[in-house]
Amino acid sequence: MVYRAIFLIVALLAMAGPSLAGNCIKSQTLGTWTNPFAGNRSDLTKLEIRAICTADTVLHIQVKAYTACAPRDCTWGRAIAQKKGDFGLSVMFRTFFAKRTVTVSINGRRMEATILDDYHDPRKATEKRAFVLWKQ
């Protein structure tokens, strides 16, 4: 009787794993997006957007942002995004100089990214910048 219960529990756990993959986040924003026209310092050069779908975490979308630096691109790190329908998302990065909110919307292989830079220094005005990125 005990063996049947253990077998039943193991069978249920084995069936639960594959079902998680079917419930993964679906979004047109997933993938690597690049800005081939980034030329100025601090221009947005790349966004890496991926779905995190593991049994260890809550399903979410993770974004890693890159900006133009020398000798190589800098990163603001990774942050969890809020999905805005199938074609957009919003994510906030806390950097050394500012709180930066990135809002994106896509149309096919083209992404429009708007960045709101809210600087920690009260003497510096909040800035809004826009970039166009392309899916790799």
VEXLUMMAR-513548 format. One record per atom (N, C-alpha, C, CB): residue number from 1; x, y, z. Coordinates in steps of 0.05 Angstrom, whole numbers, plus 5000, padded with zeros to 4 digits. Atoms other than C-alpha are relative to their C-alpha. Last residue first. Glycine has a CB too. Layout:
# VEXLUMMAR-513548
seq;X;Y;Z
NUM;X;Y;Z
...
//
This chain:
# VEXLUMMAR-513548
seq;X;Y;Z
136;4978;5015;5012
136;5373;5795;4311
136;4990;4973;4990
136;5023;4997;5019
135;4997;5028;4990
135;5311;5837;4323
135;5022;4986;4985
135;4974;4985;4997
134;5009;5020;5019
134;5320;5911;4307
134;5006;4973;5011
134;5015;5004;4973
133;4983;5024;5000
133;5324;5970;4354
133;4988;4980;4981
133;5002;4988;5029
132;5012;5021;5016
132;5298;6041;4348
132;5019;4977;5000
132;4993;5010;4970
131;4982;5015;5017
131;5315;6091;4403
131;4984;4979;4984
131;5022;4985;5016
130;5013;5021;5016
130;5280;6145;4443
130;5020;4987;4981
130;4975;5012;4984
129;4986;5006;5024
129;5304;6189;4500
129;4986;4977;4985
129;5030;4992;5005
128;5015;5021;5014
128;5268;6224;4557
128;5015;4997;4973
128;4970;5007;4996
127;4997;5001;5029
127;5309;6264;4607
127;4983;4977;4989
127;5029;4997;4991
126;5008;5026;5010
126;5295;6285;4679
126;5001;5001;4969
126;4972;4992;5010
125;5028;5003;5009
125;5332;6349;4696
125;4996;4971;4990
125;4993;5020;4978
124;5001;5010;5028
124;5398;6348;4734
124;4971;4994;4993
124;5018;4974;4997
123;4992;4978;5018
123;5403;6392;4796
123;4999;4992;4971
123;5029;5009;5007
122;5022;4983;5005
122;5363;6341;4837
122;5007;5024;4981
122;4989;5011;5026
121;4991;4973;4994
121;5419;6290;4830
121;4977;5019;4993
121;5026;5007;4983
120;5000;4998;4970
120;5386;6221;4832
120;5008;5029;5008
120;5019;4980;5012
119;4974;4998;4987
119;5370;6227;4757
119;4997;5004;5030
119;5016;5023;4989
118;5007;4984;4976
118;5303;6203;4729
118;5025;5001;5018
118;4975;4988;5016
117;4978;4999;4981
117;5323;6178;4659
117;4992;5020;5022
117;5027;5010;4986
116;5004;4977;4983
116;5261;6159;4619
116;5022;4999;5022
116;4971;5000;5013
115;4987;5001;4974
115;5280;6112;4563
115;4995;5026;5014
115;5031;4996;4997
114;4999;4974;4988
114;5235;6099;4503
114;5012;4997;5028
114;4972;5013;5001
113;4994;5000;4971
113;5247;6037;4461
113;5002;5029;5009
113;5027;4985;5005
112;4996;4973;4991
112;5215;6027;4393
112;5003;5000;5030
112;4975;5018;4991
111;5008;4993;4973
111;5225;5957;4367
111;5006;5029;5005
111;5015;4982;5021
110;4991;4973;4992
110;5227;5934;4294
110;4989;5006;5028
110;4990;5022;4980
109;4972;5002;4991
109;5224;5861;4273
109;5011;5026;5010
109;5017;4989;4977
108;4984;5019;5016
108;5148;5860;4269
108;5027;4997;5011
108;5001;5010;4971
107;5015;5004;5025
107;5121;5922;4303
107;5016;4983;4982
107;4993;5028;4987
106;4989;5011;5024
106;5146;5926;4374
106;4980;4999;4977
106;5011;4973;5005
105;5022;5010;5016
105;5134;5968;4436
105;5012;4991;4973
105;4977;5021;4996
104;4997;5008;5028
104;5184;5983;4490
104;4974;4991;4988
104;5021;4977;4998
103;5026;5009;5010
103;5185;6022;4555
103;5004;4993;4970
103;4978;5021;5004
102;5000;5006;5029
102;5252;6030;4591
102;4972;4989;4993
102;5022;4980;4993
101;5024;5016;5008
101;5251;6064;4659
101;5000;4997;4970
101;4974;5013;5010
100;5005;5000;5028
100;5319;6088;4685
100;4977;4981;4993
100;5025;4993;4984
99;5020;5022;5003
99;5329;6107;4758
99;4992;5003;4970
99;4975;5003;5020
98;5028;4995;5005
98;5392;6149;4756
98;4983;4975;5002
98;4996;5013;4973
97;5007;4972;5004
97;5466;6159;4769
97;4970;5005;4999
97;5012;5010;4976
96;4986;4983;4982
96;5489;6093;4799
96;4990;5029;4998
96;5030;4999;4994
95;4971;4998;5005
95;5436;6052;4763
95;5012;5020;5020
95;5005;5009;4971
94;4988;4980;4981
94;5367;6029;4784
94;5030;4999;4996
94;4993;4993;5030
93;4973;5006;4992
93;5335;5995;4723
93;5009;5022;5020
93;5020;4998;4976
92;4986;4979;4986
92;5260;5995;4710
92;5028;4990;5010
92;4983;5011;5024
91;4981;5011;4980
91;5224;5952;4659
91;5015;5024;5012
91;5020;4980;4986
90;4988;4978;4986
90;5163;5963;4614
90;5018;4988;5022
90;4979;5019;5012
89;4994;5005;4972
89;5136;5915;4562
89;5013;5025;5011
89;5019;4976;5003
88;4986;4980;4985
88;5106;5913;4493
88;5006;4991;5028
88;4984;5025;5000
87;4981;4985;5016
87;5076;5873;4436
87;5015;5021;5015
87;4986;5013;4977
86;4981;5017;5014
86;5038;5816;4468
86;5022;5015;4986
86;4985;4984;4979
85;5012;5013;5023
85;5004;5861;4519
85;5021;4982;4987
85;4990;5020;4980
84;5021;4982;5009
84;5044;5906;4565
84;4988;4989;4975
84;5012;5029;4995
83;5010;5004;5027
83;5087;5856;4604
83;4978;5019;4994
83;4991;4970;4996
82;5029;5002;4999
82;5122;5882;4666
82;4990;4999;4971
82;4986;5024;5015
81;5017;4982;5015
81;5196;5869;4664
81;4971;4995;5005
81;5005;4998;4970
80;5025;5013;5007
80;5243;5838;4714
80;4982;5020;4987
80;4987;4986;5024
79;5023;4992;4984
79;5313;5869;4715
79;4975;4985;4989
79;4995;5031;4999
78;5024;5013;5007
78;5383;5851;4692
78;4977;5009;5018
78;5003;4969;5002
77;5007;5024;4985
77;5444;5895;4694
77;4974;4987;4989
77;4997;5006;5029
76;5015;4991;4976
76;5452;5966;4670
76;4992;4977;5017
76;4975;5016;4992
75;5026;5011;4995
75;5505;5943;4622
75;4988;5012;5025
75;5002;4969;5002
74;5006;5002;4972
74;5565;5978;4591
74;4972;4986;5003
74;5000;5028;5015
73;5025;4991;4989
73;5587;5967;4519
73;4998;4995;5030
73;4977;4985;4986
72;5022;5018;5008
72;5661;5958;4503
72;4974;5011;5014
72;5005;4971;5009
71;4995;5012;5027
71;5723;6003;4501
71;4978;4981;4992
71;5026;4986;5000
70;4974;5007;5012
70;5688;6050;4513
70;5017;4986;5021
70;5014;5026;4988
69;4978;4993;4983
69;5614;6055;4528
69;5026;4995;4985
69;4999;4985;5028
68;4974;4995;5013
68;5549;6051;4488
68;5020;5010;5021
68;4997;5020;4977
67;4997;4973;5011
67;5492;6022;4529
67;5028;5004;4989
67;4993;5021;5022
66;4973;4992;5006
66;5468;5951;4543
66;5000;5028;4989
66;5014;4980;4981
65;4996;4977;5018
65;5403;5929;4576
65;5030;5007;4997
65;4984;5025;5010
64;4973;4990;4995
64;5387;5860;4604
64;5005;5022;4980
64;5022;4977;4998
63;4988;4983;5020
63;5313;5843;4609
63;5028;5008;5009
63;4982;5025;4994
62;4976;4987;4990
62;5279;5786;4646
62;5013;5015;4977
62;5020;4979;5012
61;4984;4992;5022
61;5207;5764;4633
61;5024;5016;5012
61;4984;5018;4979
60;4996;4972;5005
60;5174;5725;4688
60;5017;5005;4976
60;5012;5013;5025
59;4995;4994;5028
59;5147;5657;4710
59;5002;5030;4997
59;4976;4989;4982
58;5025;4991;5012
58;5154;5650;4786
58;5006;5007;4971
58;4987;5025;5015
57;5008;4972;4998
57;5217;5614;4804
57;4972;5004;4989
57;5020;5017;4985
56;4990;4986;4976
56;5245;5545;4820
56;4991;5028;5003
56;5030;4999;4999
55;5017;5008;4978
55;5202;5505;4770
55;5009;5014;5026
55;5002;4970;5004
54;4989;5023;4986
54;5235;5543;4714
54;4981;4994;5023
54;5028;5006;5010
53;5021;5020;4996
53;5207;5589;4661
53;5012;4975;5013
53;4986;4993;4973
52;4989;5018;4980
52;5248;5653;4656
52;4977;4981;5008
52;5011;5016;5025
51;5019;5010;4981
51;5228;5688;4591
51;5014;4981;5019
51;4976;4986;4986
50;5005;5029;4999
50;5282;5726;4555
50;4979;4994;5022
50;5025;4984;5006
49;5025;5005;4986
49;5296;5796;4532
49;4994;4971;4999
49;4977;5017;4987
48;5003;5029;5000
48;5367;5818;4513
48;4975;4994;5017
48;5025;4985;5011
47;5017;5011;4979
47;5367;5892;4496
47;4998;4970;4996
47;4971;5013;5000
46;5011;5027;5002
46;5423;5924;4456
46;4982;4994;5024
46;5022;4979;4999
45;4989;5015;5022
45;5457;5990;4439
45;4987;4972;4997
45;5030;4996;5005
44;5008;5028;4997
44;5420;6042;4480
44;5010;4984;4976
44;4969;4998;5003
43;5021;5009;5017
43;5459;6106;4473
43;4994;4971;5006
43;5007;5004;4969
42;5025;5005;4985
42;5500;6123;4535
42;4977;4994;4982
42;4994;5024;5017
41;4997;5012;4974
41;5558;6152;4494
41;4973;4999;5014
41;5021;5016;5017
40;4993;4983;4977
40;5536;6170;4425
40;5003;4984;5025
40;4978;5022;5003
39;4974;4988;5005
39;5539;6125;4364
39;5009;5017;5024
39;4999;5017;4976
38;4991;4988;4975
38;5481;6076;4368
38;5028;5011;4996
38;5000;4980;5023
37;4994;4972;5003
37;5458;6066;4296
37;5009;5014;5025
37;4976;5014;4989
36;4976;4997;5016
36;5460;5990;4295
36;5009;5029;4997
36;4996;4987;4973
35;5001;4973;5012
35;5412;5987;4354
35;5025;5004;4983
35;4996;5022;5022
34;4976;4983;5001
34;5403;5914;4373
34;4994;5026;4986
34;5022;4985;4985
33;5006;4977;5016
33;5347;5869;4398
33;5024;5018;5000
33;4974;5015;5010
32;4979;4980;4998
32;5359;5799;4425
32;4994;5022;4980
32;5029;4988;4995
31;4978;5002;5019
31;5298;5755;4437
31;5021;5022;5005
31;4990;5002;4971
30;4978;5017;4993
30;5230;5759;4469
30;5021;4999;4979
30;4990;4972;5007
29;4977;4985;4993
29;5186;5819;4452
29;5025;4983;5006
29;4994;5017;5024
28;4986;4993;5025
28;5134;5779;4413
28;5026;5015;5007
28;4982;5017;4982
27;5000;4971;5006
27;5112;5749;4480
27;5016;5005;4974
27;5012;5016;5023
26;4999;4996;5029
26;5093;5680;4505
26;4999;5030;4995
26;4977;4984;4985
25;5008;4973;5010
25;5108;5665;4577
25;5004;5001;4970
25;5015;5022;5014
24;4979;4979;5001
24;5115;5591;4594
24;4989;5025;4987
24;5025;4990;4985
23;5010;4976;4988
23;5052;5550;4609
23;5020;5023;5000
23;4991;4994;5028
22;5022;4991;5016
22;5070;5493;4561
22;4987;5026;5010
22;4979;4979;5000
21;4991;4989;5025
21;5138;5487;4593
21;4977;5010;4982
21;5016;4979;4985
20;4991;4973;4995
20;5107;5479;4662
20;5009;5013;4974
20;5023;5000;5020
19;5023;4981;5002
19;5067;5419;4639
19;5009;5028;5004
19;4978;4993;5019
18;5004;4992;5027
18;5132;5381;4627
18;4977;5020;4997
18;4994;4976;4983
17;4978;4987;5013
17;5149;5381;4701
17;4995;5009;4971
17;5024;4982;5000
16;5002;4971;4995
16;5081;5365;4731
16;5022;5015;4986
16;5001;5005;5030
15;5019;4988;5019
15;5077;5295;4699
15;4999;5030;5004
15;4972;4988;5004
14;4988;5002;5027
14;5140;5271;4735
14;4982;5013;4980
14;5004;4970;4994
13;4978;4981;5003
13;5113;5298;4801
13;5013;4999;4973
13;5021;4994;5022
12;5012;4974;5002
12;5047;5260;4792
12;5022;5022;4997
12;4983;5006;5025
11;5013;4997;5027
11;5083;5195;4776
11;4989;5028;4997
11;4978;4979;4996
10;4978;4997;5020
10;5129;5202;4837
10;4988;5005;4972
10;5018;4976;5000
9;4988;4974;4996
9;5068;5214;4882
9;5022;5005;4979
9;5012;5002;5029
8;5019;4980;5009
8;5031;5154;4853
8;5012;5028;5003
8;4974;4998;5016
7;5000;5001;5029
7;5092;5108;4861
7;4981;5022;4989
7;4991;4973;4991
6;4975;4989;5009
6;5099;5130;4933
6;5001;5001;4970
6;5025;4985;5012
5;5001;4971;4995
5;5026;5117;4947
5;5025;5014;4990
5;4996;5004;5030
4;5018;4988;5019
4;5030;5049;4913
4;4998;5030;5004
4;4972;4987;5003
3;4986;4998;5026
3;5092;5031;4953
3;4982;5012;4978
3;5009;4972;4991
2;4982;4977;4999
2;5056;5048;5018
2;5015;5003;4973
2;5021;4996;5023
1;5016;4976;5000
1;5000;5000;5000
1;5017;5025;5000
1;4981;5000;5024
//
